């Protein structure tokens, strides 16, 4: 019975946000050791749940060691990262003899002292267990993959979906790879390719063009003899680090040259699709006008205030436009603990003038000032039992109020930032999404699994902010150069022995022209 340890450290760090991530962000979200890790994740849709279920199914001994995570936010301050890493390594050193390790990093975690924070802690873990203990890690496809991450583990497996609804399945895949390696069924060997392409966040939905076509090539590679896994790293464009960008990683049975050749081929696929991966940018007035004539409810995705990308969640640009021009009911959720406290004090049924949102900085809109009637005040806790982006089950918005203007704009104001990945955020509190023509969700792709079942129409809106979809507007200082689309005349060709394309049945990537308005 092999003893398999489990460790996780996860945050998507937005380096363009002025506010940093502190130790308290992790401690308040999740910081667990030992069996508490098991109780937190058993029965969820997270990759750690996949680890647990597959290890149990194959009769391995699970050794839960350490897990911490924080909601996407700013760069982690050095003292916080160091404290977390020290605690993680302490727990690992006291876990006893291990036959293997399963890791759950995010892949886009940034600390001020270690910009490649995931590569750093994975390397430190490898240093503790030594070169002969197999280590397999999952990655969020928004990872900014580094060579250090690749070199620190025996195999990497990324989620295949965005919205991320296959996290548990990815955890199962990782556990199967590790246990198969231990049994001697195969020898895990991997390599990666790093094409100089930043994939626009607006084009990162895996069941939409052009990623459907790109991922078809990864699917073909996975079916080849000797290939164990192949993963597309979409990249996280809101981390100003040298690793920012897309990547392809392939795991084979004992052939590093084949892994490198095939990952190069897949890197070339990403490069060949670079133009349609640039994105489409719709302004706030255009988005609201389009939504007015579409079948409702219409989900307006507020890309510049994408909470799942680290934004503050108090953007008001769409709310102000809807209050100004919308002739039908609209819903928006805004983070504003100060306004919540005032509503709680006023009481349900009472009216008051409020300045809602727009309080973090001057990038996401000014406060929405109007007279509101308080409709509800509640504790903000709800659960999601279906597979949804992030694999989370329990949510806590803190003290929350629902308020409404005379024009029919309904605003849910929360005391804690929450990524809008669950429709239970409305349904659990008696709010029927079908009563609205417009529903604003502060995200890009993460909300889709939750909102598509009730929203026949989706519009991604290029609002300003620290997660603005047009990433060429951001002030990068550390990214790779040249890189497409920042430098449009960038040229790149993957090194190749020529074997890769033969092995995918001669599939050739054709130039895909930009669609209208792109």
Secondary structure, 3 states (H helix, E strand, C coil): CCEEEEEEEECCECCCCCCCECHHHHHHHEEEECHHHHHHHCCCCCHHHHHHHHHHHCCCEEEEEEEEECCCECCECHHHHHHHHHHHHHHHHCCCCCCEEEEEECCCCCECCCCCHHHHHHHHHHHHHCCCCEEEEEECCCCCCCHHHHHHCCEEEECCCCCCCCHHHHHHHHHHHHHHHHHCCCCEEEEEECCCECCCHHHCCCCCCCHHHHHHHHHHHHCCCCEEEEEEECCCCCCCCCCCCCEEEEEEECCHHHHHHHHHHHHHHHHHCCCCCCCCCCCHHHHHHHHHCCCCCEEEEEHHHCHHHCCCCCCCHHHHHHHHHCCCCEEEEEECHHHHHHHHHHCCCCEEEEEECCCCCCCCCCCEEEEEEEEEEECCEEECCCCCCCCCCEEECCCEEEEECCCCEEEEEECCCCCCCCCHHHHCCCCCHHHCCEEEECCCCCCHHHHCCCCCEEEEECCCCCCCCCHHHCCCCCCCCCCECCCCCCCCCCCCCCHHHHHCCCCCCCCCCCCCCC
